Amino acid sequence: MTAAIKDLNLKGKVAVVTGGGGVICSTMARALAAHGVKTAILDLNLEAAQKVAAEIKAESGVESLGFSANVLDRASLEAAKKDINQKLGKIDYLVNGAGGNAASATSKVEKMKDGDALEDTFFGLQLEGFDKTFDLNFKGTLLPTLVFAADMVENKFGGIVNISSMNSYRPLTRIPAYSASKAAINNFTQWLAVHFANTGIRVNAIAPGFLLTNQNRFLLVDEKTGASTPRGQKIMNGTPMERYGTPEELSGTLLYLLSDWAEFITGVVIPVDGGFSAYSGV
């Protein structure tokens, strides 16, 4: 006799989604709500967070509320947590989705060669761009975890999903700060998974492949023609499925990692990348 398939056990839980006003994280929040999870949408832009939350509630019938919070300001996060606890209840899940890159931490050339202007190379990168990028991606994961995981420790149950990147495995040219910060996310995910292993809290990460976002569009698509830039074409050549991913294609992995289907899984980083990380180019 075949054993019954375990339920996902998501309905009625409360999830905080940082960066929830953006396309990728709002899509993740919608996927959670479709399975009965109450969502707290956190974003610097309160109007964007509230708009997403209202849409989610209208679409799913599940409670969703938008909150303004800065992932680099612990007091801001503490205030949001108090509000979330009062309006939605104790927090069960955290999706650390806030992140991004800075143009000032992006070099103009991929490989330095004789004759290149120094300002177009590594030597032209701005320290403030590094600080902004590293803080947003790493500290912007660390601080929300410090604040929102407290409920999970109290409940002896919880799930945290961090958003990593293909850059975390092998750094891409031109974006050293972003690559380094996402590599730090992987390391932190593994460290925290071990630290929390006996608390009932599981910590994992998703490493998306290439999706067109506001942060990377200027690197991958020619603004005038809409055609792939040379860099964008390299990505297509290195992705066996020969296309960009969509935000919706991250949802299955997210739901799986937070659900009871993955109750013995912690400390992993799962690529959702169309085969990019598996392909040598030959």
N, C-alpha and C positions, 0 to 999 in steps of 0.2 A: 504494500500500500504506500502510495506516495505521500510524503509529509506535506502538510499545508504550508503554503508560502507565507512567511512572516510579513506582517503589515509594516509599512514604512514608519508608522507611529510618529507622524508629524503634526497631525491635527490638534489644534488648541495650544500649540507651543508659541512662544514669543521669540521673534528674531530681530536683532538690530542689524541694519545694513548701512555701512558707512559709504559715502559717495553715492547715496541712493538716488540723487536727483539726476545722475548721468544715465546714458543709454544702457551701458552694460549692467550696472548694478540695479537699475530699475527693472530690467528684464529678469534678473535673478530674484528680486523681490516679488515680482508677479508670479514666477514659478512657485515660490514658497507659498504664496497666498492661494494659489490654485489647489494646493494640497492642505489647506486649512490652517496655515501658519499665520498668526497675527504679526504684522511687520511694523517696525519703527524705522522710518526712512530718515536717515541723518544726512544733512548736507550743509555746507556753508550758506547756501542760498535757500532761505526758508521758503520762499515762494515756490521754488522748484521742488523742494521736498514735499510740500503740502499738495502741489498739483499731482505728483506721482501717487501719493497716498490716496488722494480722492479718486483717481482713476482706478487704482487697485481695488478699493472698496466697492466702486460701482461695477467693476468687472467680475469680482469674485464673491462679493457679499461678505467678505471676511474683514475684520477690523484692521485698518492701517492708518497710521498717523505720521505726519511729517514734523520733524524737529530741526531747528538750527543748531549746529554744533561744529566746532573746529577740532579736527582730530589731533591738532598740535597744541591744544589748550586743555589741560586736565580739568580745570575748573568748569570750562564749558561742557565737557563731557559728563562731569559729575552732576551738573544742573540738568542735563538732558536725561541722565539715568533716573534721577528723582522723578522727573515728569513722566518718563516711560513706566516706571514702577507704579505710579499712581493711576495711570490711565490704561495700561495694558497688562500690568502684572510683572512678576519676576521674569528675568531674561534667561532663555534656554539656549539660544544660538547667537553667534556673532559672525557676520560676514565682513571681513576687513577689505572693503573694495576701494576705498579712497586711495588715489595715487596719481602719478603723472610724471611728465618730463618737462624740462625747461630748455628753451632754445639756446640760452646762454651756457648750457652744459652740453651742447651738441657741436661737434667740430664740423667744419665745412667740407673737409676732405676725408676720405676713408683711410688712405695710406699716404703718409708723408713722403715727399720726394724732393730732390734738389729743385730749387726754384720756387717752391711754395712759399707764399707769404706766411710768416709765423702766426699771424692772427687767424689764419684759416685752419691751423693745426691744433694739436694738443696745447700748444703754448698760448693759444687765444681763448681757451676755455676760462670761464669766469667762476671764481670761487663761490660767489653768491648763488650761482646757478647750481653748483654741486650741493651746497648746503640746502637749498630749496628742494631739490630733487630727492636727496637722501633723506631729509627730514620728513617730507611728505610720504614717501614710500615705506620707510622703515619705522621712524618714530610715529608715523600716522597709523601704523599697525600695532606697535608696542603700547601706546597710551590707551587706545580704546580697549585693548585686551586687559590692561591693568584695571580699568574702571568696570567694564561690563562682565568680565568673568567672575567677579566677586559673587554675583547671584548664583552662578553655576557651582561654585565651591560650596556655598550654603545649601544648595539643592542636591549636591552630590550627583549632578547630571548636567551635561552640556556638550555642545559641539562648536568648534571654531574652525572656520575655513578662511584661510588667507589667500589673497590673489597674488600669485607669482607671475612668471613670464618665461618665454623661451630664452630671454637674455640671461636668465639665472643659470642655465646649463653651459652655454657658450656665449660670451659677450659679443654683441653685434658691434660693427664698426660705427663710429661717430657718436655713440651715446654711452660713454663710460660710467657716468654717474647713475643713470637708470639701471644699467646692467649690474653694477656693484650693489645697488640698493635691493634689487630683486634677488640676487644671490644671498644677501643677508636675510631676506624673508625666508628662503628655504632653510637656512641654518637655524633661524629662530623657530620656525615651525617644528623642526625635529627636536630642538632643545626643549621647547615648551611641552611637546607631546610626552617626552620622558618625565619632565617635572610634574605633569598633571596625571601621569599614568594610573595612579591609585586613587584619584579623586572622583572618577566618573566622567571626567571631561576628556574628550578626544580633540586633537588638533591636527588638521591636515591642510593641504593647499592645492589649488588648481593653477596650472601653468598654461595659460592660453597661448595658442599660436597667434597667427597674424589676423587681426580684425582691423578694419578701417575705423579709426576713432578721430576725434578732434585733435588728439595729441600727436598722432602720427601721420595724418593725412598729407600734411605738407611735405613729408619725406617720400611718400609712396605714389602720389598721384600728381600729375602736372596740372596746375591750377587752370591753365588756359585751354588745354586740349582734353583733359580728362583721361588721358592715356597714362599707362604706368611709367613712372620714372625709371631710370636704370636700376635704382635700388628696389623699387617695387617689382621689377621684372626678375631680379635676383631671388626675391622671396618666392615668386611663382615657380621659378626654376628649382628651388629647394624644397618645395612643398609637393609631395607626391600626388595629393588630391587636386593640385593645380588651381586653387581658389582661396580666397580669404574665408575665414570662419564668420559666423554670425553670433551675436550675443546669445540668442536662443540655444545655440549648440553647447553652451556651458552649463545649462540648467540641469541636464540629466546627472552630470557628475556632482554638482552641488547638492541636489536632492539625495543622491546616493550616499555621499559622505556624511550628511547630517542625520540620515535615517538609521533605523535599527538594522537595516541590511548591511551596514558597515560597522557594526558594534565592536568588532575586533580589529578595526583598522584605525591606526593612529600614527602620525609622523611620516606620512607619505605626501609626495608632490606628484599629482597626476597631470601629464600633458594632455591638452585637448587642442591638437595642432595639425590635423590633417596629415600626419606622418613626418612633419619637419624634423623632429628630434631623432627619428629612426633612419634618416636618409643621408648617405655620405656624398651624394651628388654624382655617384657613378653607378 
